[in-house]
Amino acid sequence: MKINSQTVIVSAPQQTVFDFLKDANNILHLLPQDKISDFKATKDECSFKVQGGVIISLIHDGEEGKDKIFMKSGDKSPFPFRLTIHTGLKAEQTEGRIAFDGQVNMFLKMMVEKPLTHLFDYMSNKLKEHFA
């Protein structure tokens, strides 16, 4: 299952946005605080509980230039997935979006596709707000 968030324009230089997103501690600033709990992080990984008690863990899995940061699911996540955070230079600003690629069956897809789409759009918009 593939999901792409909305593309947003962030009012900050690409390197600043890239460095912010590279530190997993900063993921907390992008999540809906009323829908998560037990956030724990280091520079390279984070985990949190979402409504319903599901634990999501993300592990830094490399980068490509200043354009892409890769994160993969950790052991506690309910299914394997990979996130690619795209940052592109747009004049003096940065264009950003999140691409999700998860291995889910059809039943699970029907349950998680809409909430995940909303979550990634929310996170993209919070990134934009963070640098506003």
ROSE-4610 file (N, C-alpha, C; in Angstrom, 1 decimal, always signed):
// ROSE-4610
residu = [M/M/M/K/K/K/I/I/I/N/N/N/S/S/S/Q/Q/Q/T/T/T/V/V/V/I/I/I/V/V/V/S/S/S/A/A/A/P/P/P/Q/Q/Q/Q/Q/Q/T/T/T/V/V/V/F/F/F/D/D/D/F/F/F/L/L/L/K/K/K/D/D/D/A/A/A/N/N/N/N/N/N/I/I/I/L/L/L/H/H/H/L/L/L/L/L/L/P/P/P/Q/Q/Q/D/D/D/K/K/K/I/I/I/S/S/S/D/D/D/F/F/F/K/K/K/A/A/A/T/T/T/K/K/K/D/D/D/E/E/E/C/C/C/S/S/S/F/F/F/K/K/K/V/V/V/Q/Q/Q/G/G/G/G/G/G/V/V/V/I/I/I/I/I/I/S/S/S/L/L/L/I/I/I/H/H/H/D/D/D/G/G/G/E/E/E/E/E/E/G/G/G/K/K/K/D/D/D/K/K/K/I/I/I/F/F/F/M/M/M/K/K/K/S/S/S/G/G/G/D/D/D/K/K/K/S/S/S/P/P/P/F/F/F/P/P/P/F/F/F/R/R/R/L/L/L/T/T/T/I/I/I/H/H/H/T/T/T/G/G/G/L/L/L/K/K/K/A/A/A/E/E/E/Q/Q/Q/T/T/T/E/E/E/G/G/G/R/R/R/I/I/I/A/A/A/F/F/F/D/D/D/G/G/G/Q/Q/Q/V/V/V/N/N/N/M/M/M/F/F/F/L/L/L/K/K/K/M/M/M/M/M/M/V/V/V/E/E/E/K/K/K/P/P/P/L/L/L/T/T/T/H/H/H/L/L/L/F/F/F/D/D/D/Y/Y/Y/M/M/M/S/S/S/N/N/N/K/K/K/L/L/L/K/K/K/E/E/E/H/H/H/F/F/F/A/A/A]
num = [1/1/1/2/2/2/3/3/3/4/4/4/5/5/5/6/6/6/7/7/7/8/8/8/9/9/9/10/10/10/11/11/11/12/12/12/13/13/13/14/14/14/15/15/15/16/16/16/17/17/17/18/18/18/19/19/19/20/20/20/21/21/21/22/22/22/23/23/23/24/24/24/25/25/25/26/26/26/27/27/27/28/28/28/29/29/29/30/30/30/31/31/31/32/32/32/33/33/33/34/34/34/35/35/35/36/36/36/37/37/37/38/38/38/39/39/39/40/40/40/41/41/41/42/42/42/43/43/43/44/44/44/45/45/45/46/46/46/47/47/47/48/48/48/49/49/49/50/50/50/51/51/51/52/52/52/53/53/53/54/54/54/55/55/55/56/56/56/57/57/57/58/58/58/59/59/59/60/60/60/61/61/61/62/62/62/63/63/63/64/64/64/65/65/65/66/66/66/67/67/67/68/68/68/69/69/69/70/70/70/71/71/71/72/72/72/73/73/73/74/74/74/75/75/75/76/76/76/77/77/77/78/78/78/79/79/79/80/80/80/81/81/81/82/82/82/83/83/83/84/84/84/85/85/85/86/86/86/87/87/87/88/88/88/89/89/89/90/90/90/91/91/91/92/92/92/93/93/93/94/94/94/95/95/95/96/96/96/97/97/97/98/98/98/99/99/99/100/100/100/101/101/101/102/102/102/103/103/103/104/104/104/105/105/105/106/106/106/107/107/107/108/108/108/109/109/109/110/110/110/111/111/111/112/112/112/113/113/113/114/114/114/115/115/115/116/116/116/117/117/117/118/118/118/119/119/119/120/120/120/121/121/121/122/122/122/123/123/123/124/124/124/125/125/125/126/126/126/127/127/127/128/128/128/129/129/129/130/130/130/131/131/131/132/132/132]
x = [+0.9/+0.0/+0.9/+0.6/+1.4/+0.5/+1.0/+0.3/+1.3/+0.9/+1.7/+0.9/+1.6/+1.0/+0.9/+0.1/+0.1/+1.5/+1.9/+3.1/+2.9/+3.8/+3.8/+5.0/+4.9/+6.0/+6.4/+7.6/+8.1/+9.0/+8.7/+9.4/+10.8/+11.6/+13.0/+13.9/+15.2/+16.1/+16.1/+16.3/+16.3/+17.2/+18.4/+19.3/+18.7/+18.1/+17.5/+16.4/+15.5/+14.4/+14.9/+15.9/+16.5/+17.1/+17.9/+18.5/+17.5/+16.4/+15.3/+14.7/+14.4/+13.7/+14.6/+15.9/+16.8/+16.9/+16.6/+16.6/+15.2/+15.2/+13.9/+13.2/+13.9/+13.3/+12.3/+12.5/+11.7/+10.4/+10.2/+9.0/+7.8/+8.1/+7.1/+6.4/+7.1/+6.5/+5.5/+5.6/+4.7/+3.5/+3.4/+2.3/+1.1/-0.1/-1.2/-1.2/-0.9/-0.6/-1.8/-3.0/-4.2/-4.5/-3.7/-3.9/-2.7/-1.7/-0.5/-0.2/+0.6/+1.1/+2.4/+3.1/+4.3/+5.4/+5.6/+6.6/+8.0/+8.8/+10.2/+11.1/+12.2/+13.1/+14.6/+15.4/+16.8/+17.0/+18.2/+18.5/+18.0/+18.2/+18.0/+16.7/+15.9/+14.7/+13.7/+12.4/+11.4/+10.3/+9.5/+8.3/+7.2/+6.0/+4.8/+3.6/+2.7/+1.5/+0.4/-0.4/-1.5/-2.8/-3.9/-5.2/-5.5/-6.0/-6.2/-5.1/-4.0/-3.0/-1.9/-1.9/-0.9/+0.3/+1.5/+2.8/+3.4/+3.9/+4.6/+6.0/+6.9/+8.3/+9.0/+9.8/+10.5/+12.0/+12.7/+14.2/+14.8/+15.7/+16.4/+17.1/+16.9/+17.4/+18.2/+18.9/+19.7/+19.1/+19.8/+19.4/+20.0/+19.5/+19.9/+20.1/+21.4/+21.6/+20.9/+20.4/+19.5/+18.1/+17.8/+16.4/+15.6/+16.2/+15.4/+15.9/+15.0/+15.4/+14.5/+15.2/+14.5/+14.3/+13.1/+12.8/+12.1/+12.3/+11.7/+11.0/+10.0/+9.3/+10.3/+10.0/+10.8/+10.0/+10.6/+10.0/+8.6/+8.3/+7.0/+5.9/+6.2/+5.2/+4.3/+3.0/+2.1/+2.3/+3.0/+3.3/+4.5/+5.3/+6.5/+6.1/+6.9/+6.7/+8.0/+8.0/+9.1/+8.5/+9.1/+8.7/+9.9/+9.5/+10.5/+10.1/+10.9/+10.6/+11.3/+10.6/+11.2/+11.3/+12.5/+12.7/+13.3/+12.7/+13.2/+13.4/+14.4/+14.7/+13.6/+13.0/+12.0/+12.3/+13.2/+13.6/+14.3/+13.9/+14.5/+13.8/+12.9/+12.0/+12.3/+11.5/+11.7/+10.3/+10.3/+9.1/+9.2/+8.1/+8.2/+7.0/+7.2/+6.1/+6.6/+5.7/+6.0/+5.4/+6.2/+5.7/+5.8/+4.7/+4.6/+4.5/+5.2/+5.1/+5.0/+3.8/+3.6/+3.1/+3.5/+3.1/+1.9/+0.7/-0.5/-1.5/-2.2/-3.2/-4.4/-5.3/-6.5/-7.4/-7.6/-8.4/-7.8/-6.5/-5.8/-5.8/-5.6/-5.6/-6.9/-8.0/-9.3/-9.4/-8.8/-8.8/-7.8/-6.6/-5.6/-5.3/-5.8/-5.5/-5.9/-7.2/-7.7/-7.0/-6.9/-6.2/-4.8/-4.1/-2.7/-2.6/-3.4/-3.4/-3.6/-4.6/-4.8/-3.6/-3.0/-1.8/-0.7/-0.4/+0.7/+0.5/-0.8/-1.1/-1.0/-1.4/-1.3/+0.2/+1.0/+2.4/+3.1/+2.7/+3.3/+2.9/+1.6/+1.1/+1.8/+2.0/+2.7/+4.1/+4.8/+6.1/+6.1/+5.1/+5.0/+4.8/+3.9/+3.6/+4.8/+5.6/+6.7/+7.7/+7.9/+8.8/+8.2/+6.9/+6.2/+6.6]
y = [-1.2/+0.0/+1.2/+2.1/+3.4/+4.6/+5.5/+6.7/+7.9/+9.0/+10.2/+11.3/+12.0/+13.2/+14.3/+15.3/+16.6/+17.1/+17.9/+18.5/+19.9/+20.3/+21.6/+22.4/+23.7/+24.7/+25.2/+24.9/+25.3/+26.5/+27.5/+28.8/+28.7/+27.8/+27.6/+27.0/+27.2/+26.6/+25.1/+24.5/+23.0/+22.3/+22.8/+22.2/+22.3/+23.4/+23.5/+22.5/+22.4/+21.4/+20.0/+19.7/+18.4/+18.0/+18.9/+18.6/+18.4/+19.2/+19.0/+17.6/+17.2/+16.0/+14.8/+14.9/+13.9/+13.4/+14.3/+13.9/+13.4/+12.1/+11.5/+12.1/+12.8/+13.5/+14.5/+15.1/+16.2/+15.6/+14.3/+13.8/+14.1/+14.2/+14.6/+15.9/+16.9/+18.1/+18.0/+16.9/+16.8/+15.9/+15.3/+14.3/+15.0/+14.5/+15.0/+14.6/+15.6/+15.3/+14.7/+14.9/+14.4/+12.9/+12.4/+11.0/+10.1/+10.6/+9.8/+9.8/+8.9/+8.9/+8.1/+8.1/+7.4/+7.6/+8.8/+9.1/+9.0/+8.2/+8.0/+8.2/+8.8/+9.0/+9.1/+8.8/+9.1/+9.8/+10.2/+10.9/+10.0/+8.7/+7.8/+7.0/+7.0/+6.3/+6.8/+6.5/+7.0/+5.9/+5.9/+5.1/+5.8/+5.5/+6.1/+5.2/+5.4/+4.7/+5.5/+5.0/+5.7/+5.2/+6.0/+5.6/+4.1/+3.3/+1.9/+1.1/+1.7/+1.0/+0.4/+0.8/+0.3/+1.1/+0.4/+1.1/+1.1/+2.3/+2.6/+2.9/+2.2/+2.6/+2.9/+3.9/+4.4/+4.4/+3.9/+3.8/+4.5/+5.4/+6.1/+5.0/+5.1/+4.1/+4.7/+5.8/+6.4/+7.6/+8.2/+9.4/+9.4/+10.3/+10.5/+12.0/+12.4/+13.9/+14.6/+15.8/+16.6/+16.4/+15.5/+15.4/+14.3/+13.3/+12.2/+11.7/+11.4/+10.7/+9.5/+8.4/+7.1/+6.6/+6.2/+5.6/+4.3/+3.3/+2.0/+1.7/+0.7/+0.3/-0.5/-0.3/-1.1/-2.3/-3.1/-4.4/-4.3/-3.2/-3.1/-2.7/-2.2/-1.8/-3.0/-2.7/-3.8/-4.4/-3.8/-4.3/-3.6/-4.2/-3.6/-2.5/-1.4/-0.2/+0.6/+1.5/+2.4/+3.8/+4.8/+6.2/+6.8/+7.6/+8.4/+9.9/+10.7/+12.1/+12.8/+13.5/+14.2/+15.7/+16.3/+17.7/+18.2/+19.2/+19.7/+21.2/+21.7/+23.2/+23.9/+24.9/+25.7/+27.2/+27.8/+29.2/+29.2/+30.1/+30.1/+29.3/+28.5/+27.7/+26.2/+25.3/+23.9/+23.3/+22.4/+21.7/+20.3/+19.9/+18.7/+17.8/+16.5/+15.5/+14.2/+13.4/+12.1/+11.0/+10.0/+8.9/+7.6/+6.9/+5.7/+4.5/+3.4/+2.2/+1.0/+0.5/-0.5/-1.9/-2.9/-4.3/-4.7/-4.4/-4.8/-5.6/-6.4/-7.2/-6.3/-6.8/-6.0/-5.6/-6.5/-6.1/-5.0/-5.1/-4.1/-2.8/-2.9/-1.7/-0.9/-1.6/-0.9/-0.1/-0.7/-0.1/+1.1/+1.0/+2.0/+3.0/+2.8/+3.7/+5.2/+5.3/+6.7/+7.4/+6.7/+7.3/+7.6/+6.8/+7.1/+8.3/+8.3/+9.5/+10.8/+10.8/+12.0/+12.3/+11.3/+11.5/+12.1/+11.6/+12.1/+13.5/+13.8/+15.2/+16.1/+15.6/+16.4/+16.7/+15.7/+15.9/+16.9/+16.8/+17.7/+19.2/+19.3/+20.7/+21.2/+20.3/+20.7/+21.1/+20.5/+20.9/+22.3/+22.6/+23.9/+24.9/+24.6/+25.5/+25.7/+24.6/+24.7/+25.8/+25.9/+26.9/+28.2/+28.4/+29.6/+30.8]
z = [+0.0/+0.0/+0.0/-0.9/-1.0/-0.7/+0.1/+0.4/+0.3/-0.3/-0.4/+0.3/+1.1/+1.8/+0.8/+1.2/+0.5/+0.4/-0.6/-0.7/-0.1/+0.8/+1.4/+1.1/+1.2/+1.1/+2.5/+2.9/+4.2/+4.1/+4.9/+4.9/+5.7/+5.2/+5.7/+4.7/+4.8/+3.9/+3.9/+2.8/+2.7/+3.8/+4.0/+5.0/+6.4/+6.7/+8.1/+8.2/+7.3/+7.3/+7.4/+6.5/+6.5/+7.8/+8.4/+9.7/+10.8/+10.8/+11.8/+11.6/+10.4/+10.2/+10.4/+10.3/+10.4/+11.9/+12.8/+14.2/+14.7/+15.0/+15.3/+16.5/+17.4/+18.5/+18.0/+16.9/+16.3/+15.7/+15.5/+15.0/+16.0/+17.3/+18.2/+17.9/+17.3/+17.0/+15.8/+15.1/+13.9/+14.1/+15.3/+15.6/+16.3/+16.0/+16.8/+18.2/+19.1/+20.5/+21.2/+20.8/+21.4/+21.0/+20.0/+19.5/+19.8/+20.4/+20.7/+22.2/+22.7/+24.0/+24.1/+25.2/+25.4/+24.3/+23.9/+22.9/+23.5/+22.8/+23.3/+22.0/+22.2/+21.0/+21.4/+20.4/+20.4/+19.1/+18.7/+17.5/+16.2/+16.4/+15.2/+15.2/+16.3/+16.3/+17.3/+17.0/+18.0/+18.0/+19.1/+19.1/+19.9/+19.6/+20.3/+20.2/+21.1/+21.1/+20.4/+19.5/+18.9/+19.6/+19.4/+19.9/+19.5/+20.5/+20.2/+20.7/+21.3/+21.9/+21.0/+19.7/+18.8/+18.9/+19.0/+19.1/+17.7/+17.3/+16.1/+16.4/+15.8/+16.0/+14.6/+14.6/+13.4/+13.6/+12.6/+12.7/+11.5/+11.8/+10.7/+9.8/+8.5/+7.6/+6.4/+6.7/+5.7/+5.0/+4.1/+3.4/+2.1/+1.2/-0.1/-0.3/-0.3/-0.4/+0.7/+0.3/+1.2/+0.8/-0.1/-0.7/-0.1/+0.5/+1.1/+2.4/+3.3/+4.6/+4.6/+4.9/+4.9/+6.3/+6.7/+8.0/+7.7/+8.6/+8.4/+9.8/+9.7/+10.9/+11.8/+13.1/+14.1/+14.5/+15.4/+15.8/+16.3/+17.0/+17.7/+16.7/+15.5/+14.6/+14.2/+13.9/+13.6/+12.2/+11.3/+10.0/+9.5/+8.5/+8.0/+7.0/+7.2/+6.3/+6.2/+5.2/+5.0/+4.7/+5.3/+5.0/+4.3/+3.3/+2.6/+2.8/+3.5/+3.7/+2.6/+1.7/+0.6/+1.0/+0.7/+0.9/-0.4/-1.0/-2.3/-2.2/-2.8/-2.9/-3.7/-3.2/-3.9/-3.6/-4.4/-4.2/-2.9/-2.0/-0.6/+0.4/-0.1/+0.7/+0.5/+1.1/+1.0/+0.7/-0.3/-0.6/+0.1/+0.8/+1.6/+1.4/+1.5/+1.5/+2.1/+2.5/+3.1/+2.2/+1.9/+1.1/+2.0/+2.0/+2.8/+1.9/+2.3/+1.5/+2.6/+2.7/+3.8/+3.2/+3.9/+3.5/+4.3/+3.8/+4.5/+3.6/+4.3/+3.5/+3.2/+2.4/+2.0/+3.1/+4.1/+5.2/+6.0/+6.3/+7.1/+6.3/+5.0/+4.1/+4.3/+4.3/+4.4/+5.8/+6.8/+8.1/+8.3/+7.7/+8.0/+6.9/+5.7/+4.6/+4.9/+5.3/+5.5/+6.7/+7.9/+9.0/+8.7/+8.0/+7.7/+6.7/+5.8/+4.8/+5.6/+6.5/+7.4/+8.2/+8.8/+9.6/+8.9/+7.7/+6.9/+6.4/+6.1/+5.7/+6.9/+8.1/+9.3/+9.6/+9.5/+9.7/+8.8/+7.5/+6.5/+6.9/+7.3/+7.6/+8.9/+9.9/+11.1/+10.8/+9.9/+9.5/+8.9/+8.1/+7.5/+8.6/+9.6/+10.7/+11.6/+11.8/+12.7/+12.2/+10.9/+10.4/+10.0/+10.2/+9.8/+10.6]
